[in-house]
Amino acid sequence: MRELSNNEVKYINKLYLAKYRKEEKKFIVEGKHLILEAKNAGVLLECYTTDSSFDGTLISEESMRKVCKTNTTVNALGICKLFEAHKLTDKILALDAIQDPGNLGTLMRSAKAFGFDTILLGRGTVDIYNDKVIRSSQGAIFKLNFINDEIKEFMHDHPEYEYYGTDVKTGSEAEAIKPSKRFAIILGNEGNGMQEGLKTLTKANIYIPLINTESLNVSVAGSILMYLYK
Amino acid sequence: MRELSNNEVKYINKLYLAKYRKEEKKFIVEGKHLILEAKNAGVLLECYTTDSSFDGTLISEESMRKVCKTNTTVNALGICKLFEAHKLTDKILALDAIQDPGNLGTLMRSAKAFGFDTILLGRGTVDIYNDKVIRSSQGAIFKLNFINDEIKEFMHDHPEYEYYGTDVKTGSEAEAIKPSKRFAIILGNEGNGMQEGLKTLTKANIYIPLINTESLNVSVAGSILMYLYK
């Protein structure tokens, strides 16, 4: 067992910031469960642990406390390399500036569960390597394909897909829509919805009928649509 | 405009703790939108604001900073009385130890949207007056009927309802279920699911078919079921 050096502590803590993750091309996962998922996905580079039965560099609990972010101290911390984009899948979930880490993680979990294996991350969407995103994805993040692109440009470059927007006011009812084999659902920002400019480019804009309420949480609305079109 | 006294600051801050809310039978809402919802619901007792155009006691921004909990300073803070239970509605959402405030708030929002107007709060469920619950409910909390009871006792006292549990392993497929007019859906704890003891008391236990994944976020799963049985 050893102590982490000050430089190691500093280096790991920097990886909690989006800017340094991008520079270093690395991100952090906490807890054995997520580390095993990262290992299976082939992105785990290093592992520090306080548990001698777990595979990794054994460090002291004091050292662990200096580098883990969750309140309850974890017994393992992994450093991973960023994901590479893979081949597009038939079903795509496109996110237009989803800002809440919990919403993004929850959407990943549902996307995996309903077969939307590619996620298009439009501009303004929260960093997928954010620790809260990873935690709320419950490991789904390691099983998805991520594309970073402007949604409008992606639509232009990929006319082989059908695109469905979401619009609480002037849309088509969700159950009336029958998507073809290759399609994308576009979800909008928590406060402002989908950019106006995309609405005329989609095949249809969808809404979910609600009783005396304006809207659902975006991760709920997106999950209901993915469930319907699974 | 006036400053809040030290006693007032202390009193308001105590209301962020469940224990004092229960003692004082009061809770806090932040922001004009929620305060107006509270007023419409007839539970608003007092309002403090830094905005002279808003109805309430005008206080300084410094005073407001001492009593508001959200990071971005709000311009209005309301003190409300706790809700009273009303007549049971036909559709009930029963919560068996839902612990995450964001999940509870999101479920309230979906329950309102899909006509599940009574929420049965089983033992171990997070306090509905928690500030994060109120924020993520987006005002839906003021339009619902809450019952505090052991789920098992409620089931015993209300045999006029059909009860549907949730069970990822041995359940019936969601779309095969056709509930009658009066029914309750029971959602289980984030980590452990529904108590084993309830499973034999329900008419059926429901699961949502998933691809290569164990489970959905509970607020997503509950919302999909409420959508299907709306």
Interface residues (C-beta under 8 A of the other chain):
Chain A: G102 T106 R109 S110 K112 A113 F114 G115 S136 Q138 A140 K143 I208 L210 I211 N212 T213 S215 L216 N217 S219 V220 S223 I224 Y227 K230
Chain B: G102 T106 R109 S110 K112 A113 F114 G115 S136 Q138 A140 K143 I208 L210 I211 N212 T213 S215 L216 N217 S219 V220 S223 I224 Y227 K230
